[in-house]
Amino acid sequence: MRILDWNTLDKPGREAALARPFPPSRAQAARVAAAVIERVRREGDAALLALTREFDGVRLENLAVEPVEFDRAPAQLTAEQVTALERAVRNVERFHAAQARPRVNIETEPGVRCEQILRPIGSVGLYVPAGTAPLPSAVIMLGVPARLAGCPQRILCTPPRPDGTVHPAILVAAQFCGISTVFKIGGAQAIAALAYGTQSIPRVQKIFGPGNAWVTAAKSLVGSDPAGAPCDLPAGPSEVLVIADDSASASFVAADLLAQAEHDAFAQAILVTDSRPLAQAVRIQLEAQRTSLSRSAILMQSLQACRCILAPDLETAVMISNDYAPEHLLLQVGEPRQWLTRISNAGSVFLGPWSAEPMGDYCSGTNHVLPTDGHARALSGLSVADFVKTISVQELSRDGLRALGPTAVTLAHLEGLDGHAQAIRRRLAVLNTPVATPAPAAVTP
């Protein structure tokens, strides 16, 4: 871990200190993803089966997970593992259920009523990668808000294991989230199938979930295609920034940095501190703890982008963090909550020494699908709101249009839109035309 003194860095030096690792061959990943998408659109299931043989080395006869596979899954896990998954689902449900939005229904003026109604997205595709380990936590983070939003069709895609099965933890988590439709397909081909549909996989209206460079490229391509499907957050390598002072535990700080750095070779871990002794202690701890972890090969690469920035004070440390806009931000300082009001850019914040970052990854209740690559400056982490649409409603009475209509006519003429003005004027003319009073009937003597 390099230690950099913020006050000695010029502007280019500071930009370099906060630069994110850039995974190579993004253009190549986009070309491969485009070719895969085109093949899936052209050949459907046949392409999915062929690409699974080519990329995953697995020969499948059926893309869908059968009911018997769901039935067998719980027995393939320990009771402790099943209980842990169930508890994680429960906490994520509690937090996300509290996000329910109140209905908006107001009169902006007498006779002018405006409302906002919510409707779930009709069909959603949930993608769960499966690299060197299963990711049931990703199932939970996608499946729980989709269910709470009321999305009627929830389809999950995940790559098969070498034996052609899906890891039982994925299936158990899916069951806890109310997901019964799972397909054994991964990579860019899964994104293409969800976006355009095949003989087996229904087309969905929105796609969610993380993935590698090819999955990310595929999501970008189908999301920009009017015939495709919009997607959730733009996803890059995982990242964490820790702000710590001399009260922090060097052991805890190093452990949190390593927890993110072990994700992949391009993950980034940054420490910002006003304490040089802490920085040096964390560097020692990183080396000591790294050697005992199983993903040492990945850590050897990702830690090359790990750095410590020495700030003159915590105010500057917070400024640096807001500029970087981390996916995960840990405040391991004295009285961390007092600094929370100063944080403007972060995906998820962890307060104090006991709030280990992996708690948010798994089971505290917050969502771990978060903006990366600095997108936390403008985007939020996944929530129930991402699975619903808001529809505005307006209703004007006769008196409401009579009072407010002339204002709209004036604005329409200001914008040179005569048709807009006419649609209102014609109604006003009807409202303002006096109704003829019928003549009294003649009286017969």
C-alpha positions as CSV (number, residue, x, y, z in Angstrom):
1,M,0.0,0.0,0.0
2,R,1.5,3.3,-1.1
3,I,1.2,6.2,1.4
4,L,0.6,9.6,-0.3
5,D,0.7,13.0,1.4
6,W,-2.3,15.0,0.1
7,N,-0.7,18.4,0.8
8,T,2.4,17.6,-1.3
9,L,0.4,16.5,-4.3
10,D,-0.3,18.9,-7.2
11,K,-3.6,18.7,-9.1
12,P,-2.5,15.9,-11.5
13,G,-1.1,14.0,-8.5
14,R,-4.3,14.3,-6.6
15,E,-6.3,13.1,-9.6
16,A,-3.9,10.1,-10.0
17,A,-4.3,9.3,-6.3
18,L,-8.1,9.0,-6.8
19,A,-8.0,7.3,-10.2
20,R,-9.7,4.0,-10.5
21,P,-8.1,0.9,-12.1
22,F,-9.2,0.7,-15.7
23,P,-10.0,-2.9,-16.7
24,P,-8.4,-3.5,-20.1
25,S,-10.2,-4.5,-23.3
26,R,-13.5,-2.8,-22.6
27,A,-13.8,-2.2,-26.3
28,Q,-13.1,-5.9,-26.9
29,A,-15.7,-6.9,-24.3
30,A,-18.2,-4.8,-26.1
31,R,-17.4,-6.4,-29.4
32,V,-17.7,-9.9,-28.0
33,A,-21.0,-9.0,-26.2
34,A,-22.5,-7.6,-29.4
35,A,-21.7,-10.7,-31.3
36,V,-23.2,-12.9,-28.5
37,I,-26.3,-10.7,-28.5
38,E,-26.8,-11.0,-32.2
39,R,-26.4,-14.8,-32.1
40,V,-28.9,-15.2,-29.3
41,R,-31.4,-13.0,-31.2
42,R,-30.9,-15.0,-34.3
43,E,-30.8,-18.6,-32.9
44,G,-32.5,-18.4,-29.6
45,D,-32.2,-21.4,-27.3
46,A,-29.8,-23.1,-29.7
47,A,-27.4,-20.3,-29.3
48,L,-27.7,-20.4,-25.5
49,L,-26.9,-24.1,-25.4
50,A,-24.0,-23.7,-27.7
51,L,-22.5,-20.7,-25.9
52,T,-22.8,-22.5,-22.6
53,R,-20.8,-25.4,-24.0
54,E,-18.3,-22.9,-25.4
55,F,-17.8,-20.5,-22.5
56,D,-18.7,-22.7,-19.5
57,G,-17.8,-26.1,-20.7
58,V,-21.2,-27.4,-19.8
59,R,-23.5,-29.5,-22.0
60,L,-27.1,-28.8,-21.0
61,E,-30.3,-30.5,-22.3
62,N,-32.6,-28.1,-20.5
63,L,-32.1,-24.5,-19.6
64,A,-34.7,-24.3,-16.8
65,V,-34.2,-25.5,-13.2
66,E,-36.7,-28.3,-12.6
67,P,-38.9,-28.4,-9.6
68,V,-37.1,-31.5,-8.3
69,E,-33.8,-29.5,-8.1
70,F,-35.6,-26.9,-5.9
71,D,-36.9,-29.7,-3.7
72,R,-33.4,-31.2,-3.2
73,A,-31.6,-27.9,-2.6
74,P,-32.3,-27.4,1.2
75,A,-30.9,-30.8,2.1
76,Q,-27.7,-30.0,0.3
77,L,-26.9,-27.2,2.7
78,T,-26.3,-27.3,6.4
79,A,-29.0,-26.2,8.8
80,E,-26.8,-23.3,9.8
81,Q,-26.5,-22.2,6.2
82,V,-30.2,-22.3,5.6
83,T,-30.9,-20.3,8.8
84,A,-28.3,-17.7,7.8
85,L,-30.0,-17.2,4.4
86,E,-33.4,-17.0,6.0
87,R,-32.2,-14.4,8.5
88,A,-30.5,-12.3,5.8
89,V,-33.8,-12.3,3.8
90,R,-35.7,-11.3,6.9
91,N,-33.5,-8.3,7.6
92,V,-33.4,-7.2,4.0
93,E,-37.2,-7.4,3.9
94,R,-37.5,-5.3,7.0
95,F,-35.4,-2.5,5.6
96,H,-36.9,-2.5,2.1
97,A,-40.5,-2.8,3.4
98,A,-39.9,0.5,5.2
99,Q,-39.2,2.2,1.9
100,A,-42.9,2.1,0.9
101,R,-43.8,5.5,-0.6
102,P,-47.0,7.3,0.5
103,R,-49.5,8.1,-2.2
104,V,-49.4,11.7,-3.5
105,N,-52.9,13.3,-4.0
106,I,-53.2,17.0,-3.7
107,E,-55.1,20.0,-5.1
108,T,-52.5,22.5,-6.5
109,E,-55.4,24.9,-7.0
110,P,-59.1,24.7,-6.4
111,G,-60.4,22.3,-9.1
112,V,-56.9,21.1,-10.1
113,R,-56.1,17.7,-8.6
114,C,-52.7,16.0,-9.2
115,E,-51.8,12.5,-8.1
116,Q,-49.0,10.0,-8.3
117,I,-49.7,6.3,-8.5
118,L,-47.3,3.4,-8.3
119,R,-47.3,0.4,-10.6
120,P,-44.8,-2.5,-10.4
121,I,-42.7,-3.4,-13.5
122,G,-44.5,-6.3,-15.1
123,S,-41.5,-8.6,-15.7
124,V,-37.9,-8.3,-14.4
125,G,-34.8,-10.3,-15.1
126,L,-32.4,-10.9,-12.2
127,Y,-28.9,-11.9,-13.1
128,V,-26.7,-13.6,-10.5
129,P,-23.1,-14.3,-11.5
130,A,-21.4,-17.5,-10.4
131,G,-17.6,-17.2,-10.6
132,T,-15.4,-19.0,-8.1
133,A,-18.1,-19.1,-5.4
134,P,-22.0,-18.9,-5.3
135,L,-23.6,-15.6,-4.6
136,P,-26.8,-16.2,-2.8
137,S,-26.5,-12.7,-1.3
138,A,-27.1,-11.3,-4.8
139,V,-30.3,-13.3,-5.1
140,I,-31.5,-11.7,-1.9
141,M,-30.6,-8.2,-2.8
142,L,-32.4,-8.5,-6.1
143,G,-35.2,-10.8,-5.2
144,V,-36.5,-9.1,-2.0
145,P,-37.2,-5.6,-3.5
146,A,-38.6,-7.2,-6.6
147,R,-41.1,-9.2,-4.6
148,L,-42.0,-6.2,-2.3
149,A,-42.6,-4.0,-5.3
150,G,-45.1,-6.6,-6.6
151,C,-43.4,-7.4,-9.9
152,P,-45.6,-10.3,-11.1
153,Q,-42.9,-12.0,-13.2
154,R,-39.5,-12.5,-11.7
155,I,-37.0,-14.5,-13.7
156,L,-33.5,-15.4,-12.5
157,C,-30.6,-16.4,-14.6
158,T,-27.3,-17.8,-13.3
159,P,-24.5,-19.8,-14.8
160,P,-24.5,-23.6,-14.3
161,R,-21.8,-25.4,-12.3
162,P,-19.5,-27.9,-14.3
163,D,-22.0,-30.7,-13.5
164,G,-24.9,-28.7,-15.1
165,T,-26.6,-27.9,-11.8
166,V,-27.2,-24.6,-10.0
167,H,-25.6,-24.2,-6.5
168,P,-28.2,-25.2,-3.9
169,A,-27.6,-21.9,-2.0
170,I,-28.8,-20.0,-5.0
171,L,-32.0,-22.1,-5.2
172,V,-32.7,-21.9,-1.5
173,A,-32.2,-18.1,-1.5
174,A,-34.5,-17.9,-4.6
175,Q,-37.2,-19.9,-2.8
176,F,-37.0,-17.6,0.2
177,C,-37.5,-14.6,-2.1
178,G,-40.5,-16.2,-3.9
179,I,-38.7,-16.9,-7.1
180,S,-39.6,-20.1,-8.9
181,T,-38.3,-19.5,-12.4
182,V,-34.6,-20.0,-12.7
183,F,-32.5,-20.6,-15.9
184,K,-29.0,-22.1,-16.0
185,I,-27.5,-19.5,-18.3
186,G,-24.8,-16.9,-17.6
187,G,-22.7,-14.2,-19.3
188,A,-23.7,-11.8,-22.1
189,Q,-25.9,-14.6,-23.5
190,A,-28.1,-14.4,-20.4
191,I,-28.5,-10.7,-20.7
192,A,-29.4,-11.1,-24.4
193,A,-32.0,-13.8,-23.6
194,L,-33.7,-11.6,-20.9
195,A,-33.7,-8.6,-23.2
196,Y,-35.1,-10.1,-26.3
197,G,-36.5,-13.5,-25.2
198,T,-35.9,-17.0,-26.6
199,Q,-38.1,-20.1,-27.0
200,S,-37.6,-20.9,-23.3
201,I,-36.8,-17.6,-21.7
202,P,-39.4,-14.8,-21.6
203,R,-38.5,-11.3,-22.6
204,V,-38.5,-9.0,-19.6
205,Q,-39.0,-5.3,-19.2
206,K,-36.0,-4.5,-17.0
207,I,-32.7,-6.3,-16.1
208,F,-30.9,-6.2,-12.8
209,G,-27.7,-7.7,-11.4
210,P,-23.9,-7.5,-11.4
211,G,-21.5,-9.3,-13.7
212,N,-18.1,-9.3,-15.4
213,A,-16.9,-7.1,-18.2
214,W,-19.0,-9.0,-20.8
215,V,-22.1,-8.9,-18.8
216,T,-21.6,-5.2,-18.1
217,A,-21.1,-4.6,-21.8
218,A,-24.2,-6.6,-22.8
219,K,-26.3,-4.6,-20.3
220,S,-25.1,-1.4,-21.8
221,L,-25.9,-2.6,-25.3
222,V,-29.4,-3.9,-24.6
223,G,-30.1,-0.9,-22.4
224,S,-29.4,1.5,-25.3
225,D,-31.5,-0.5,-27.8
226,P,-35.1,0.6,-28.0
227,A,-35.9,-3.0,-28.8
228,G,-33.9,-4.3,-25.8
229,A,-34.5,-3.7,-22.1
230,P,-33.4,-1.0,-19.7
231,C,-31.0,-2.0,-16.9
232,D,-30.1,-1.1,-13.4
233,L,-27.0,0.6,-12.2
234,P,-23.8,0.8,-14.3
235,A,-21.5,-1.6,-12.6
236,G,-17.8,-1.5,-12.2
237,P,-15.3,-3.3,-10.0
238,S,-16.0,-3.1,-6.3
239,E,-14.5,-0.3,-4.2
240,V,-14.1,0.8,-0.6
241,L,-12.8,4.0,1.0
242,V,-12.1,4.1,4.7
243,I,-11.8,7.4,6.6
244,A,-9.9,6.7,9.9
245,D,-8.3,8.6,12.7
246,D,-5.9,7.6,15.4
247,S,-8.7,6.0,17.4
248,A,-9.2,3.4,14.7
249,S,-8.0,-0.2,14.9
250,A,-5.4,-0.9,12.2
251,S,-6.4,-4.5,12.3
252,F,-10.1,-3.6,11.5
253,V,-9.1,-1.1,8.8
254,A,-6.9,-3.6,7.0
255,A,-9.5,-6.3,7.2
256,D,-12.1,-4.0,5.6
257,L,-9.7,-3.0,2.8
258,L,-8.9,-6.7,2.1
259,A,-12.6,-7.6,2.2
260,Q,-13.2,-5.5,-0.9
261,A,-9.9,-6.0,-2.6
262,E,-10.5,-9.8,-2.7
263,H,-13.5,-9.4,-5.1
264,D,-11.4,-9.2,-8.3
265,A,-8.1,-7.9,-9.7
266,F,-9.6,-4.5,-10.4
267,A,-11.2,-3.9,-7.1
268,Q,-9.9,-0.8,-5.2
269,A,-9.4,-0.1,-1.5
270,I,-8.4,3.3,-0.3
271,L,-7.6,4.6,3.2
272,V,-7.8,8.3,4.0
273,T,-6.4,9.2,7.4
274,D,-4.9,12.2,9.3
275,S,-2.6,9.8,11.3
276,R,0.7,8.7,9.8
277,P,1.2,6.1,12.6
278,L,-2.1,4.5,11.7
279,A,-1.2,4.4,8.0
280,Q,2.0,2.6,8.7
281,A,0.2,0.2,11.1
282,V,-2.4,-0.6,8.5
283,R,0.2,-1.3,5.9
284,I,1.8,-3.8,8.2
285,Q,-1.5,-5.4,8.9
286,L,-2.4,-5.7,5.2
287,E,0.7,-7.8,4.6
288,A,0.1,-9.9,7.7
289,Q,-3.5,-10.6,7.0
290,R,-3.2,-11.1,3.3
291,T,-1.1,-14.2,3.5
292,S,-3.8,-16.1,5.4
293,L,-6.6,-15.4,2.9
294,S,-7.5,-17.9,0.2
295,R,-7.8,-15.4,-2.7
296,S,-4.2,-14.4,-2.5
297,A,-3.6,-14.4,-6.2
298,I,-6.4,-11.8,-6.7
299,L,-5.2,-9.8,-3.8
300,M,-1.7,-9.6,-5.2
301,Q,-3.2,-7.8,-8.2
302,S,-5.9,-5.6,-6.6
303,L,-3.6,-4.4,-3.8
304,Q,-1.4,-2.7,-6.4
305,A,-4.2,-0.1,-6.6
306,C,-4.5,0.1,-2.8
307,R,-3.3,3.4,-1.4
308,C,-3.4,5.5,1.7
309,I,-3.8,9.3,1.5
310,L,-2.6,11.3,4.4
311,A,-4.9,14.2,4.9
312,P,-4.1,17.2,7.2
313,D,-7.4,16.8,9.1
314,L,-10.7,14.9,8.9
315,E,-12.5,17.8,7.1
316,T,-10.1,17.3,4.2
317,A,-10.5,13.6,4.4
318,V,-14.3,14.0,4.0
319,M,-13.7,16.3,1.0
320,I,-11.5,13.7,-0.6
321,S,-14.1,11.1,-0.1
322,N,-16.9,13.2,-1.5
323,D,-14.7,13.8,-4.6
324,Y,-14.0,10.1,-5.0
325,A,-17.7,9.1,-4.4
326,P,-17.0,5.6,-3.1
327,E,-19.3,2.6,-3.5
328,H,-18.7,1.8,0.2
329,L,-17.6,4.4,2.8
330,L,-16.4,3.4,6.3
331,L,-16.1,6.1,9.0
332,Q,-13.8,4.6,11.6
333,V,-13.3,7.8,13.6
334,G,-14.3,9.1,17.0
335,E,-18.0,10.1,17.0
336,P,-18.6,8.9,13.4
337,R,-22.2,10.0,13.3
338,Q,-21.3,13.7,13.6
339,W,-19.5,13.4,10.3
340,L,-22.5,11.8,8.5
341,T,-24.1,15.2,7.7
342,R,-20.9,16.1,5.7
343,I,-21.1,13.1,3.5
344,S,-22.7,13.9,0.1
345,N,-21.4,11.2,-2.3
346,A,-21.4,7.5,-1.3
347,G,-23.3,4.4,-2.1
348,S,-23.5,3.1,1.4
349,V,-21.9,4.3,4.7
350,F,-20.7,2.2,7.6
351,L,-20.4,4.0,11.0
352,G,-17.9,3.1,13.7
353,P,-15.6,0.2,14.3
354,W,-18.2,-2.5,14.6
355,S,-19.9,-1.8,11.3
356,A,-17.8,-4.2,9.1
357,E,-18.5,-3.7,5.4
358,P,-19.4,-7.3,4.8
359,M,-22.4,-6.9,7.1
360,G,-24.0,-4.7,4.4
361,D,-23.0,-7.2,1.8
362,Y,-24.9,-10.0,3.5
363,C,-27.4,-9.4,6.2
364,S,-27.7,-6.0,7.9
365,G,-30.7,-5.2,5.7
366,T,-29.4,-2.5,3.3
367,N,-28.9,-3.4,-0.3
368,H,-25.4,-4.2,-1.6
369,V,-26.2,-3.3,-5.3
370,L,-24.5,0.1,-5.2
371,P,-23.1,2.7,-7.7
372,T,-19.4,2.4,-8.5
373,D,-17.0,4.3,-10.7
374,G,-18.0,7.6,-9.0
375,H,-21.6,7.3,-10.0
376,A,-22.6,7.8,-6.4
377,R,-22.3,11.5,-7.2
378,A,-25.7,11.2,-8.9
379,L,-27.1,7.7,-8.4
380,S,-28.4,5.7,-5.5
381,G,-28.2,2.0,-4.5
382,L,-30.9,-0.4,-5.5
383,S,-34.2,-0.1,-3.7
384,V,-37.8,-1.0,-4.1
385,A,-38.3,2.2,-6.1
386,D,-36.2,0.7,-8.9
387,F,-38.8,-2.0,-9.4
388,V,-41.8,0.3,-9.7
389,K,-43.0,3.0,-12.0
390,T,-44.6,6.3,-10.9
391,I,-47.5,7.5,-13.0
392,S,-48.8,11.0,-12.7
393,V,-52.5,11.7,-12.8
394,Q,-54.3,15.0,-13.2
395,E,-58.0,15.9,-13.1
396,L,-59.4,19.4,-13.7
397,S,-63.0,20.4,-13.0
398,R,-64.8,22.9,-15.1
399,D,-63.9,25.7,-12.6
400,G,-60.3,24.5,-12.4
401,L,-59.8,24.7,-16.2
402,R,-61.6,28.0,-16.4
403,A,-59.3,29.5,-13.7
404,L,-56.0,28.0,-14.8
405,G,-56.5,27.5,-18.5
406,P,-55.5,31.0,-19.6
407,T,-52.1,30.6,-17.8
408,A,-51.4,27.5,-20.0
409,V,-52.5,29.3,-23.1
410,T,-50.0,32.1,-22.3
411,L,-47.2,29.6,-21.8
412,A,-48.1,27.7,-25.0
413,H,-47.9,30.9,-27.1
414,L,-44.6,31.8,-25.3
415,E,-43.2,28.5,-26.6
416,G,-44.7,28.9,-30.1
417,L,-47.0,25.8,-29.8
418,D,-50.3,26.9,-31.2
419,G,-51.8,23.4,-31.1
420,H,-51.2,23.3,-27.3
421,A,-53.0,26.6,-26.9
422,Q,-55.9,25.5,-29.1
423,A,-56.6,22.4,-27.2
424,I,-57.2,24.6,-24.1
425,R,-58.9,27.5,-25.9
426,R,-61.6,25.3,-27.4
427,R,-62.6,24.0,-24.0
428,L,-62.5,27.5,-22.5
429,A,-64.8,28.6,-25.3
430,V,-67.3,26.0,-24.5
431,L,-67.1,26.8,-20.8
432,N,-67.5,30.5,-21.4
433,T,-70.5,30.2,-23.8
434,P,-73.6,31.1,-22.0
435,V,-76.3,28.5,-22.1
436,A,-79.4,29.7,-23.8
437,T,-82.4,29.9,-21.4
438,P,-85.4,28.2,-23.0
439,A,-88.4,30.4,-23.7
440,P,-91.3,29.9,-21.3
441,A,-94.0,27.7,-22.6
442,A,-97.1,29.5,-23.9
443,V,-100.0,29.4,-21.5
444,T,-103.3,28.1,-23.1
445,P,-106.3,30.1,-21.9
